[in-house]
Amino acid sequence: PDGAAAREAGERHLRLTKPPGSLGELEALGARLAGMAGRCPPPVPERPAVLVAAGDHGVLSRGVSPWPQEVTAEMVRNFCRGGAAVNAIAAEVGARVLVLDAGVAGETEPHPLLRRARVRPGTADLSRGAAMGREEAARALLAGAEAAGALLREGADLLVTGDMGIGNTTPAACLVAAFTGRPAAEVTGRGTGIDDATLALKVRVVEEALGLHRPDPSDPLGTLAALGGLEHAALAGAMLEGAARRVPVVLDGVSSCAAALVAAALSPPAAGYMVAGHLSAEPGAGAALEALGLRPLLDLGMRLGEGTGGLLAVPLVRAAARVLSEMATFEEAGVSGG
Amino acid sequence: PDGAAAREAGERHLRLTKPPGSLGELEALGARLAGMAGRCPPPVPERPAVLVAAGDHGVLSRGVSPWPQEVTAEMVRNFCRGGAAVNAIAAEVGARVLVLDAGVAGETEPHPLLRRARVRPGTADLSRGAAMGREEAARALLAGAEAAGALLREGADLLVTGDMGIGNTTPAACLVAAFTGRPAAEVTGRGTGIDDATLALKVRVVEEALGLHRPDPSDPLGTLAALGGLEHAALAGAMLEGAARRVPVVLDGVSSCAAALVAAALSPPAAGYMVAGHLSAEPGAGAALEALGLRPLLDLGMRLGEGTGGLLAVPLVRAAARVLSEMATFEEAGVSGG
């Protein structure tokens, strides 16, 4: 990001017809958007798009979630047919939906909303060995970057990241623990809503995986391959593509936040293009955002994924850009005291 | 609100294709919207409107704000010309803007966006006597109700309340203290951003006013007349009209929250139609919302008023209604495990 453009936005905010600082976080966000775009006022994103990356997880066999694996493919179909929460919320904020099959285990059928780039049909059990090979992780990263690139070429000017994968809060917790150094118990949550016994098992599985792989955060690709999911890899790739194209990337929940840690480890400046859409109820999300230095815009106790929480923040991002381009200055408006 | 419709929404949420409760506060909000509309799914608000009530304040002569009184009329002109924050944010969320001159001291010119119903040119100094007479308070209430009624007749299906009035966080603090029983120091804040000395003076002025009037919260009109502003009265009237018409009323900052206490004291069921758009940085707002039993949707450190924080919550309200009407159930989507 361009520090001069960000500073210019901060100075412009002092001349606009309102008490200095009275728009709170919206002012800081506007300055960040100016820095991302390299100009002030920053453009108002007109064509947001959500990329929902989907994958399955070998670690599901350890019993970390009560939901059956086939739900991942079933939900991919639901996304394509427009019946999921992500569809309703994307429609509300005017966002295009693109689903990416990065590694679903079950069948997915061709559909205009679905990009099929399956690297493998789900990961291996990360608590017993590497979730995937390094080359597979790299291919999934690339699949995500290509999907994001296609969206941007087709006109998208803001990306929201979303995920679908039964069991995927377990690899997300592993990645957050690996990159933040926090203990498993602090970053592992109830996912879709598991009971105390399942949560205790899930924490043990994350601990076992960390003990088995001894991840080195200075080797982001190796860490991702050992502990991650194919959708996390794809989302990290999408984030790198967004940052390279200087487009704001709005993060959703814990899977997006875990992918953001991977992306920022691979390329630290990428974090400058990330906007934390919301604070997921899943504890790993807050831990990851803190490590990334990002403050979430919303805190609604959501824990659905799919991009839903990120999409809800899109009007806030647009409003932050709009006030910088549409508000009058004290001088222009003839208002006293500016 | 209709408890049966709200319960039906809660049950519908369990059948929609997502883990139970995973949309967090959005689910509770959806149930409230169903209760307000008396049906499930509730209608998605398509034509939001923000009513920005403006007034001036005799207590400004005590030095509670550094801004000159003429800024109120100047900002009314800025609203009409489209240069204020409320205009930019209303445009973002597709809301109509109506400005109500309920008691501005300076000149306001006729304009299609301005409804002129000035009860008096600003209040008297509430720290030395009643801010206005009971009859004046009632007329300002009615002016707000009529403005809201006009918006609803012309198609608005969701109201956002906004305010403009140099010095108006002082009467807002007085009203919050009077209706919640909290001490002045807890509910009085920095408004547009006053320094420590001015804040200390402002707290003393609020304390003096409470000591002078000894407000009786069981006499809401008398409390409003003694300690309020003409814009607070108008907003309370607008809230009562919205509730009577079963339309959601999204509250903005401390002036709206103070008006909400007046409205709920006059008619307790009115609180059932209020949605707390955001938590203002002004401490009286949180105190009022707690007394009203409302949880704010946003917390962005904003303290501008005009309806800006309320407007930013409109997409969340619409999304809460949309998921109830647009999402597929597990059965409809053929997704396992519901």
Interface residues (C-beta under 8 A of the other chain):
Chain A: L16 T17 K18 P19 P20 G21 S22 L23 G24 E25 L26 P66 W67 P68 E70 V71 E74 M75 R77 N78 R81 G82 G83 A84 A85 N87 A88 I89 A91 E92 V93 G191 T192 G193 A281 L297 L298 D299 L300 G301 M302 R303 L304 T308 L312 P315 L316 R318 A319 R322 V323 E326 M327 A328 E332 A333 G334 V335 S336 G337
Chain B: L16 T17 K18 P19 P20 G21 S22 L23 G24 E25 L26 P66 W67 P68 E70 V71 E74 M75 R77 N78 R81 G82 G83 A84 A85 N87 A88 I89 A91 E92 V93 G191 T192 G193 A281 L297 L298 D299 L300 G301 M302 R303 L304 T308 L312 P315 L316 R318 A319 R322 V323 E326 M327 A328 E332 A333 G334 V335 S336 G337
